[in-house]
Amino acid sequence: MSKSLSAPLAPGSIIGILGGGQLGRMAASAAAELGYHCHIYCPEADSPASEVSKYSTTAAYDDEKALAAFAEHVDVVTYEFENVPAKTAAFLIDRIPVNPGPKVLHICQNRLREKDFCNSINVPTTRYMEVTNPESLDRVVRDMGRPCILKTTEMGYDGKGQTFISADTDLADAWNAVAPNMDQAELVVEALVDFRMEISVIVARSIQGDCQAYIPVENRHKNHILDQTIVPARISQKISDRAEALARHMAEEMELIGMMAVEMFVTTDDEILINEMAPRPHNSGHWSMDACVTSQFEQFMRSIAGLNLGSVFRHSDAVMTNLLGDDVEKWEEILSDPASKLHLYGKDKAKPGRKMGHYTRIIPRN
């Protein structure tokens, strides 16, 4: 049976974070401002998050001895990525409060479960069908029509774990691109959506049941990786209100304690379709660090620690740009603009497509 917090965490408490990347780094910095200490648990030594945390454990996610010691040392556990191994989550949930909880993690770890959940609560998604072997892929593509997209149900991000099926794509090649050397696998085929924009909404929900959503933002990608986030999204007030309402509805139905990002498509007919969700802070919410009363990272820490949520009031419009690979070398140029706020992640090696930092150009609202 999973445990839960009985009262808000007092200053000096220790928050355990599974994962040591940049999201953990920025969350740990926000926790420190609230008077908390953080304990990072991840397999990699010298992770970006451990650089700014008081405690860290370098161990595998299946190391039960290390996990037990970690659980004994912290007051609550959260995670900076949703692909926490199921056994790791189950081991910890029996010993220490974990926010967001097991229901949220179970849904958000799997694209098929995400879409099934959305449909069960009357939230629209892209059209999709499950496939389990090459023969079912052939049948599903005939039913779905081309073009469409074949995806893994788990572990895919930044365009990984998926392949585009066009009119002349060989389906055997498509299967092998996503599930190489496998005769059986859980995959999903999604219809191609005629959308004019991708937006996202970051929503947080507290132990007390309060739910706060940041304004919808517009996301632009390059090579399947988020390049820029434009704040606010260039959509009508009606669409904006609908997007926020959907995100809140999903958080409440999921009984979220913590934070979730909901990625959505706005179609050419001004319909909203849910694409994916992530139960943690999100790249498209980084702008809030510089343009809101409460950043997504402070809100994340408030929500999982049992505190009241902060104001999501936006005092500035913004454009957030990711620094991928060698883009990080532009740091001096970025800092020459007084309206730009630079955030570097402390990663030692710049690799193509690797997120090394971001900057946000602030446009104060009149």
C-alpha positions as a Markdown table, in Angstrom:
| # | Residue | x | y | z |
|---|---|---|---|---|
| 1 | Met | 0.0 | 0.0 | 0.0 |
| 2 | Ser | 1.4 | 3.4 | -1.0 |
| 3 | Lys | 2.2 | 6.0 | 1.7 |
| 4 | Ser | 1.2 | 9.6 | 1.7 |
| 5 | Leu | 2.2 | 12.8 | 3.5 |
| 6 | Ser | 0.2 | 13.6 | 6.6 |
| 7 | Ala | 1.3 | 17.2 | 6.8 |
| 8 | Pro | 3.4 | 19.7 | 4.8 |
| 9 | Leu | 7.1 | 19.2 | 5.0 |
| 10 | Ala | 8.9 | 21.6 | 7.3 |
| 11 | Pro | 12.0 | 23.5 | 6.2 |
| 12 | Gly | 15.0 | 21.3 | 6.6 |
| 13 | Ser | 13.2 | 18.2 | 5.3 |
| 14 | Ile | 14.9 | 16.1 | 2.6 |
| 15 | Ile | 13.3 | 15.6 | -0.8 |
| 16 | Gly | 14.5 | 12.6 | -2.8 |
| 17 | Ile | 14.6 | 13.0 | -6.6 |
| 18 | Leu | 15.0 | 10.0 | -8.9 |
| 19 | Gly | 17.1 | 11.2 | -11.9 |
| 20 | Gly | 20.0 | 13.6 | -12.1 |
| 21 | Gly | 19.4 | 15.7 | -15.2 |
| 22 | Gln | 18.6 | 19.3 | -15.8 |
| 23 | Leu | 15.0 | 19.1 | -14.5 |
| 24 | Gly | 16.3 | 17.6 | -11.2 |
| 25 | Arg | 18.9 | 20.4 | -11.1 |
| 26 | Met | 16.4 | 23.2 | -11.4 |
| 27 | Ala | 14.0 | 21.5 | -9.1 |
| 28 | Ala | 16.7 | 21.1 | -6.4 |
| 29 | Ser | 17.6 | 24.8 | -6.7 |
| 30 | Ala | 14.0 | 25.7 | -6.2 |
| 31 | Ala | 13.7 | 23.4 | -3.2 |
| 32 | Ala | 16.7 | 25.1 | -1.6 |
| 33 | Glu | 15.0 | 28.4 | -1.8 |
| 34 | Leu | 12.1 | 26.9 | 0.1 |
| 35 | Gly | 14.5 | 25.7 | 2.8 |
| 36 | Tyr | 14.6 | 22.0 | 1.7 |
| 37 | His | 17.5 | 19.8 | 1.0 |
| 38 | Cys | 17.6 | 17.4 | -1.9 |
| 39 | His | 19.0 | 13.9 | -2.3 |
| 40 | Ile | 19.6 | 12.9 | -5.9 |
| 41 | Tyr | 19.5 | 9.2 | -6.8 |
| 42 | Cys | 20.7 | 8.2 | -10.3 |
| 43 | Pro | 23.2 | 5.8 | -11.9 |
| 44 | Glu | 25.4 | 8.5 | -13.3 |
| 45 | Ala | 28.2 | 10.1 | -11.2 |
| 46 | Asp | 28.6 | 13.9 | -11.3 |
| 47 | Ser | 25.1 | 14.5 | -12.7 |
| 48 | Pro | 23.9 | 18.1 | -13.2 |
| 49 | Ala | 21.4 | 17.7 | -10.4 |
| 50 | Ser | 23.9 | 16.4 | -7.9 |
| 51 | Glu | 26.1 | 19.5 | -8.4 |
| 52 | Val | 23.4 | 21.6 | -6.6 |
| 53 | Ser | 22.1 | 19.1 | -4.1 |
| 54 | Lys | 23.3 | 18.4 | -0.6 |
| 55 | Tyr | 23.1 | 14.7 | -0.9 |
| 56 | Ser | 23.4 | 12.2 | -3.8 |
| 57 | Thr | 23.5 | 8.5 | -4.3 |
| 58 | Thr | 25.1 | 7.0 | -7.4 |
| 59 | Ala | 23.6 | 3.5 | -7.9 |
| 60 | Ala | 21.5 | 1.5 | -10.3 |
| 61 | Tyr | 17.7 | 1.8 | -10.2 |
| 62 | Asp | 17.5 | -1.9 | -9.3 |
| 63 | Asp | 19.9 | -1.8 | -6.4 |
| 64 | Glu | 17.5 | -2.5 | -3.6 |
| 65 | Lys | 20.1 | -2.0 | -0.8 |
| 66 | Ala | 20.9 | 1.5 | -2.1 |
| 67 | Leu | 17.2 | 2.2 | -2.6 |
| 68 | Ala | 16.4 | 1.2 | 0.9 |
| 69 | Ala | 19.1 | 3.5 | 2.3 |
| 70 | Phe | 17.8 | 6.3 | 0.1 |
| 71 | Ala | 14.2 | 5.8 | 1.3 |
| 72 | Glu | 15.4 | 5.9 | 5.0 |
| 73 | His | 17.1 | 9.2 | 4.4 |
| 74 | Val | 14.4 | 11.2 | 2.7 |
| 75 | Asp | 10.9 | 12.5 | 3.6 |
| 76 | Val | 9.3 | 12.3 | 0.2 |
| 77 | Val | 10.4 | 11.0 | -3.2 |
| 78 | Thr | 9.6 | 12.5 | -6.7 |
| 79 | Tyr | 11.2 | 12.0 | -10.1 |
| 80 | Glu | 12.4 | 14.1 | -12.9 |
| 81 | Phe | 11.6 | 11.6 | -15.6 |
| 82 | Glu | 8.6 | 9.3 | -15.9 |
| 83 | Asn | 10.4 | 6.2 | -17.1 |
| 84 | Val | 11.3 | 5.2 | -13.6 |
| 85 | Pro | 11.5 | 1.4 | -13.7 |
| 86 | Ala | 8.3 | -0.1 | -12.3 |
| 87 | Lys | 10.1 | -2.2 | -9.8 |
| 88 | Thr | 12.0 | 0.8 | -8.5 |
| 89 | Ala | 8.7 | 2.8 | -8.0 |
| 90 | Ala | 7.0 | -0.2 | -6.3 |
| 91 | Phe | 9.9 | -0.7 | -4.0 |
| 92 | Leu | 9.9 | 2.9 | -2.9 |
| 93 | Ile | 6.1 | 3.4 | -2.7 |
| 94 | Asp | 5.9 | 0.7 | 0.0 |
| 95 | Arg | 8.4 | 2.6 | 2.2 |
| 96 | Ile | 8.1 | 6.4 | 1.6 |
| 97 | Pro | 5.5 | 8.8 | 0.1 |
| 98 | Val | 6.1 | 9.2 | -3.7 |
| 99 | Asn | 4.5 | 12.1 | -5.5 |
| 100 | Pro | 3.2 | 12.0 | -8.1 |
| 101 | Gly | 1.8 | 8.7 | -7.0 |
| 102 | Pro | 1.6 | 5.2 | -8.6 |
| 103 | Lys | -1.6 | 5.8 | -10.6 |
| 104 | Val | -0.1 | 8.8 | -12.4 |
| 105 | Leu | 3.2 | 7.0 | -13.0 |
| 106 | His | 1.4 | 3.9 | -14.4 |
| 107 | Ile | -0.6 | 6.0 | -16.9 |
| 108 | Cys | 2.1 | 8.3 | -18.0 |
| 109 | Gln | 4.7 | 5.6 | -18.6 |
| 110 | Asn | 2.8 | 4.2 | -21.6 |
| 111 | Arg | 1.4 | 6.0 | -24.6 |
| 112 | Leu | -1.4 | 3.4 | -25.0 |
| 113 | Arg | -2.5 | 3.8 | -21.4 |
| 114 | Glu | -2.3 | 7.6 | -21.7 |
| 115 | Lys | -4.7 | 7.6 | -24.6 |
| 116 | Asp | -7.0 | 4.9 | -23.1 |
| 117 | Phe | -7.2 | 7.0 | -19.9 |
| 118 | Cys | -8.0 | 10.2 | -21.9 |
| 119 | Asn | -10.8 | 8.5 | -23.8 |
| 120 | Ser | -12.2 | 7.1 | -20.6 |
| 121 | Ile | -12.7 | 10.6 | -19.2 |
| 122 | Asn | -14.0 | 12.1 | -22.5 |
| 123 | Val | -10.7 | 13.9 | -23.4 |
| 124 | Pro | -10.1 | 13.8 | -27.2 |
| 125 | Thr | -6.9 | 12.3 | -28.5 |
| 126 | Thr | -5.4 | 11.5 | -31.9 |
| 127 | Arg | -6.9 | 8.3 | -33.5 |
| 128 | Tyr | -4.8 | 5.3 | -32.4 |
| 129 | Met | -4.7 | 1.5 | -32.5 |
| 130 | Glu | -2.5 | -1.0 | -30.7 |
| 131 | Val | -0.3 | -3.4 | -32.6 |
| 132 | Thr | 1.6 | -6.4 | -31.2 |
| 133 | Asn | 3.3 | -8.1 | -34.2 |
| 134 | Pro | 4.1 | -7.4 | -37.8 |
| 135 | Glu | 0.8 | -9.1 | -39.0 |
| 136 | Ser | -1.3 | -6.8 | -36.8 |
| 137 | Leu | 0.7 | -3.8 | -38.1 |
| 138 | Asp | -0.3 | -4.6 | -41.6 |
| 139 | Arg | -4.0 | -4.9 | -40.6 |
| 140 | Val | -4.0 | -1.7 | -38.5 |
| 141 | Val | -2.3 | 0.4 | -41.2 |
| 142 | Arg | -4.9 | -0.8 | -43.7 |
| 143 | Asp | -7.6 | 0.3 | -41.3 |
| 144 | Met | -5.9 | 3.5 | -40.2 |
| 145 | Gly | -4.7 | 4.6 | -43.6 |
| 146 | Arg | -1.5 | 6.2 | -44.7 |
| 147 | Pro | 0.4 | 8.3 | -43.7 |
| 148 | Cys | 0.5 | 7.4 | -40.0 |
| 149 | Ile | 3.1 | 7.0 | -37.3 |
| 150 | Leu | 4.3 | 3.8 | -35.5 |
| 151 | Lys | 5.6 | 4.4 | -32.0 |
| 152 | Thr | 6.8 | 2.4 | -29.0 |
| 153 | Thr | 4.4 | 2.7 | -26.1 |
| 154 | Glu | 7.3 | 3.3 | -23.6 |
| 155 | Met | 10.6 | 5.1 | -23.4 |
| 156 | Gly | 10.2 | 7.3 | -26.5 |
| 157 | Tyr | 11.1 | 11.0 | -26.3 |
| 158 | Asp | 12.5 | 13.7 | -28.6 |
| 159 | Gly | 11.4 | 11.7 | -31.6 |
| 160 | Lys | 13.0 | 8.5 | -30.5 |
| 161 | Gly | 11.1 | 5.2 | -30.7 |
| 162 | Gln | 8.9 | 6.1 | -33.6 |
| 163 | Thr | 8.9 | 6.0 | -37.4 |
| 164 | Phe | 6.8 | 7.6 | -40.1 |
| 165 | Ile | 4.8 | 5.4 | -42.4 |
| 166 | Ser | 4.3 | 7.0 | -45.8 |
| 167 | Ala | 2.5 | 5.6 | -48.9 |
| 168 | Asp | 5.6 | 3.7 | -50.0 |
| 169 | Thr | 7.0 | 2.6 | -46.6 |
| 170 | Asp | 7.7 | -1.1 | -46.3 |
| 171 | Leu | 5.9 | -2.2 | -43.1 |
| 172 | Ala | 8.6 | -4.8 | -42.3 |
| 173 | Asp | 11.2 | -2.1 | -42.3 |
| 174 | Ala | 8.9 | 0.1 | -40.2 |
| 175 | Trp | 8.5 | -2.6 | -37.6 |
| 176 | Asn | 12.2 | -3.3 | -37.4 |
| 177 | Ala | 13.0 | 0.4 | -37.0 |
| 178 | Val | 10.9 | 0.5 | -33.8 |
| 179 | Ala | 11.1 | -3.0 | -32.5 |
| 180 | Pro | 14.3 | -4.5 | -34.0 |
| 181 | Asn | 14.8 | -8.3 | -33.6 |
| 182 | Met | 11.4 | -8.7 | -31.9 |
| 183 | Asp | 8.5 | -10.8 | -33.2 |
| 184 | Gln | 6.2 | -9.5 | -30.5 |
| 185 | Ala | 6.0 | -6.0 | -28.9 |
| 186 | Glu | 3.5 | -3.5 | -27.6 |
| 187 | Leu | 3.4 | -0.6 | -30.1 |
| 188 | Val | 0.8 | 2.0 | -31.2 |
| 189 | Val | -0.1 | 3.4 | -34.6 |
| 190 | Glu | -1.3 | 7.0 | -34.5 |
| 191 | Ala | -3.1 | 8.8 | -37.3 |
| 192 | Leu | -1.4 | 11.8 | -38.7 |
| 193 | Val | -3.0 | 15.0 | -37.4 |
| 194 | Asp | -3.6 | 18.0 | -39.6 |
| 195 | Phe | -2.6 | 20.5 | -36.9 |
| 196 | Arg | -1.6 | 24.2 | -37.1 |
| 197 | Met | 0.1 | 24.4 | -33.8 |
| 198 | Glu | 1.4 | 22.3 | -30.9 |
| 199 | Ile | 0.7 | 23.8 | -27.5 |
| 200 | Ser | 1.3 | 22.6 | -23.9 |
| 201 | Val | -0.2 | 23.3 | -20.5 |
| 202 | Ile | 1.7 | 22.8 | -17.3 |
| 203 | Val | -0.7 | 22.0 | -14.4 |
| 204 | Ala | 0.0 | 21.4 | -10.7 |
| 205 | Arg | -2.3 | 19.9 | -8.1 |
| 206 | Ser | -1.7 | 20.0 | -4.3 |
| 207 | Ile | -2.5 | 17.6 | -1.6 |
| 208 | Gln | -5.2 | 20.0 | -0.5 |
| 209 | Gly | -6.9 | 19.5 | -4.0 |
| 210 | Asp | -6.0 | 23.0 | -5.3 |
| 211 | Cys | -5.3 | 22.9 | -9.1 |
| 212 | Gln | -3.3 | 25.7 | -10.9 |
| 213 | Ala | -2.5 | 25.8 | -14.6 |
| 214 | Tyr | 0.0 | 28.0 | -16.4 |
| 215 | Ile | -1.2 | 29.7 | -19.6 |
| 216 | Pro | -1.0 | 27.6 | -22.8 |
| 217 | Val | 2.2 | 28.1 | -24.7 |
| 218 | Glu | 3.2 | 27.4 | -28.3 |
| 219 | Asn | 5.9 | 24.9 | -29.1 |
| 220 | Arg | 8.1 | 24.8 | -32.2 |
| 221 | His | 10.4 | 21.8 | -32.9 |
| 222 | Lys | 13.5 | 21.1 | -34.9 |
| 223 | Asn | 14.3 | 17.4 | -35.7 |
| 224 | His | 11.6 | 16.4 | -33.2 |
| 225 | Ile | 13.3 | 18.3 | -30.3 |
| 226 | Leu | 11.8 | 21.4 | -28.8 |
| 227 | Asp | 13.5 | 24.5 | -30.2 |
| 228 | Gln | 11.4 | 27.4 | -29.0 |
| 229 | Thr | 8.4 | 28.1 | -26.7 |
| 230 | Ile | 6.4 | 31.2 | -27.4 |
| 231 | Val | 4.4 | 32.6 | -24.4 |
| 232 | Pro | 1.5 | 33.0 | -24.7 |
| 233 | Ala | 0.4 | 30.7 | -27.5 |
| 234 | Arg | -1.1 | 32.6 | -30.4 |
| 235 | Ile | -4.6 | 31.2 | -30.0 |
| 236 | Ser | -8.0 | 32.6 | -29.1 |
| 237 | Gln | -9.2 | 33.0 | -25.6 |
| 238 | Lys | -11.8 | 30.3 | -26.2 |
| 239 | Ile | -9.1 | 27.7 | -27.2 |
| 240 | Ser | -6.8 | 28.8 | -24.3 |
| 241 | Asp | -9.6 | 28.3 | -21.8 |
| 242 | Arg | -10.5 | 24.9 | -23.2 |
| 243 | Ala | -6.8 | 23.8 | -23.1 |
| 244 | Glu | -6.5 | 24.8 | -19.4 |
| 245 | Ala | -9.8 | 23.2 | -18.6 |
| 246 | Leu | -8.7 | 19.9 | -20.2 |
| 247 | Ala | -5.4 | 19.9 | -18.3 |
| 248 | Arg | -7.1 | 20.5 | -15.0 |
| 249 | His | -9.7 | 17.8 | -15.7 |
| 250 | Met | -7.0 | 15.3 | -16.4 |
| 251 | Ala | -5.1 | 16.2 | -13.2 |
| 252 | Glu | -8.1 | 15.9 | -11.1 |
| 253 | Glu | -9.3 | 12.6 | -12.6 |
| 254 | Met | -5.8 | 11.2 | -12.3 |
| 255 | Glu | -5.7 | 12.4 | -8.6 |
| 256 | Leu | -2.4 | 14.0 | -9.4 |
| 257 | Ile | -0.2 | 15.2 | -6.5 |
| 258 | Gly | 2.6 | 17.1 | -8.2 |
| 259 | Met | 3.0 | 18.5 | -11.6 |
| 260 | Met | 2.1 | 17.4 | -15.1 |
| 261 | Ala | 2.7 | 18.8 | -18.6 |
| 262 | Val | 0.1 | 18.1 | -21.2 |
| 263 | Glu | 1.1 | 18.4 | -24.9 |
| 264 | Met | -1.8 | 19.1 | -27.3 |
| 265 | Phe | -2.5 | 19.7 | -30.9 |
| 266 | Val | -4.6 | 22.6 | -32.1 |
| 267 | Thr | -6.1 | 21.4 | -35.4 |
| 268 | Thr | -6.9 | 23.5 | -38.4 |
| 269 | Asp | -10.6 | 23.3 | -37.3 |
| 270 | Asp | -9.6 | 24.7 | -33.9 |
| 271 | Glu | -10.1 | 21.4 | -32.1 |
| 272 | Ile | -7.8 | 20.3 | -29.3 |
| 273 | Leu | -6.4 | 16.8 | -29.3 |
| 274 | Ile | -4.2 | 15.5 | -26.5 |
| 275 | Asn | -0.8 | 14.2 | -27.7 |
| 276 | Glu | 1.2 | 13.1 | -24.7 |
| 277 | Met | 1.7 | 13.9 | -21.0 |
| 278 | Ala | 4.6 | 14.0 | -18.6 |
| 279 | Pro | 4.2 | 13.9 | -14.8 |
| 280 | Arg | 7.0 | 16.4 | -14.0 |
| 281 | Pro | 8.3 | 19.8 | -15.0 |
| 282 | His | 8.7 | 20.2 | -18.7 |
| 283 | Asn | 11.0 | 21.9 | -21.2 |
| 284 | Ser | 8.1 | 24.0 | -22.4 |
| 285 | Gly | 7.6 | 25.4 | -18.9 |
| 286 | His | 11.1 | 26.8 | -18.4 |
| 287 | Trp | 9.9 | 30.3 | -19.4 |
| 288 | Ser | 8.1 | 30.4 | -16.0 |
| 289 | Met | 11.4 | 30.7 | -14.2 |
| 290 | Asp | 11.7 | 34.3 | -15.4 |
| 291 | Ala | 8.2 | 35.4 | -16.4 |
| 292 | Cys | 6.0 | 34.2 | -13.6 |
| 293 | Val | 5.5 | 34.9 | -9.9 |
| 294 | Thr | 6.1 | 31.2 | -9.2 |
| 295 | Ser | 8.2 | 29.1 | -11.5 |
| 296 | Gln | 7.2 | 25.6 | -12.6 |
| 297 | Phe | 10.1 | 24.2 | -10.4 |
| 298 | Glu | 9.0 | 26.0 | -7.2 |
| 299 | Gln | 5.4 | 24.9 | -7.9 |
| 300 | Phe | 6.6 | 21.3 | -8.4 |
| 301 | Met | 8.4 | 21.4 | -5.0 |
| 302 | Arg | 5.4 | 23.0 | -3.3 |
| 303 | Ser | 3.0 | 20.4 | -4.7 |
| 304 | Ile | 5.0 | 17.3 | -3.8 |
| 305 | Ala | 5.9 | 18.7 | -0.4 |
| 306 | Gly | 2.3 | 19.3 | 0.7 |
| 307 | Leu | 2.5 | 23.1 | 0.6 |
| 308 | Asn | -0.1 | 25.5 | -0.8 |
| 309 | Leu | 0.5 | 26.3 | -4.5 |
| 310 | Gly | 2.0 | 29.6 | -5.6 |
| 311 | Ser | 0.5 | 32.2 | -8.0 |
| 312 | Val | 0.9 | 31.4 | -11.7 |
| 313 | Phe | 0.5 | 35.1 | -12.6 |
| 314 | Arg | 2.5 | 35.9 | -15.7 |
| 315 | His | 4.2 | 39.4 | -15.4 |
| 316 | Ser | 5.9 | 39.1 | -18.8 |
| 317 | Asp | 5.5 | 37.5 | -22.2 |
| 318 | Ala | 8.5 | 35.4 | -23.3 |
| 319 | Val | 10.3 | 33.4 | -25.9 |
| 320 | Met | 12.3 | 30.4 | -24.5 |
| 321 | Thr | 15.0 | 28.9 | -26.8 |
| 322 | Asn | 16.8 | 25.7 | -26.1 |
| 323 | Leu | 20.6 | 25.5 | -26.4 |
| 324 | Leu | 21.3 | 22.2 | -28.1 |
| 325 | Gly | 24.9 | 20.9 | -28.6 |
| 326 | Asp | 27.3 | 23.6 | -29.6 |
| 327 | Asp | 24.6 | 26.3 | -29.3 |
| 328 | Val | 25.9 | 26.6 | -25.7 |
| 329 | Glu | 28.9 | 28.4 | -27.1 |
| 330 | Lys | 26.6 | 31.4 | -27.7 |
| 331 | Trp | 26.5 | 32.1 | -24.0 |
| 332 | Glu | 28.4 | 35.4 | -24.2 |
| 333 | Glu | 26.2 | 36.7 | -27.1 |
| 334 | Ile | 23.1 | 35.8 | -25.1 |
| 335 | Leu | 24.3 | 37.6 | -22.0 |
| 336 | Ser | 24.9 | 40.7 | -24.1 |
| 337 | Asp | 21.1 | 41.2 | -24.4 |
| 338 | Pro | 19.9 | 42.6 | -21.1 |
| 339 | Ala | 16.4 | 41.2 | -21.7 |
| 340 | Ser | 17.7 | 37.6 | -22.0 |
| 341 | Lys | 18.0 | 35.2 | -19.0 |
| 342 | Leu | 20.5 | 32.4 | -19.5 |
| 343 | His | 20.3 | 29.0 | -17.7 |
| 344 | Leu | 23.1 | 26.5 | -18.3 |
| 345 | Tyr | 22.8 | 22.9 | -17.0 |
| 346 | Gly | 26.4 | 22.1 | -16.1 |
| 347 | Lys | 26.8 | 19.3 | -18.6 |
| 348 | Asp | 30.4 | 18.6 | -19.4 |
| 349 | Lys | 30.2 | 17.6 | -23.1 |
| 350 | Ala | 28.2 | 19.2 | -25.9 |
| 351 | Lys | 26.7 | 16.6 | -28.2 |
| 352 | Pro | 24.4 | 17.1 | -31.2 |
| 353 | Gly | 20.9 | 17.4 | -30.0 |
| 354 | Arg | 21.9 | 17.4 | -26.3 |
| 355 | Lys | 20.1 | 20.0 | -24.2 |
| 356 | Met | 22.9 | 22.1 | -22.7 |
| 357 | Gly | 20.8 | 25.0 | -21.4 |
| 358 | His | 18.2 | 27.5 | -22.4 |
| 359 | Tyr | 17.6 | 31.2 | -22.5 |
| 360 | Thr | 14.4 | 33.2 | -22.2 |
| 361 | Arg | 13.9 | 36.6 | -23.7 |
| 362 | Ile | 11.5 | 38.6 | -21.5 |
| 363 | Ile | 8.9 | 41.0 | -22.8 |
| 364 | Pro | 7.3 | 42.8 | -19.9 |
| 365 | Arg | 3.5 | 43.1 | -20.2 |
| 366 | Asn | 2.1 | 46.6 | -20.2 |
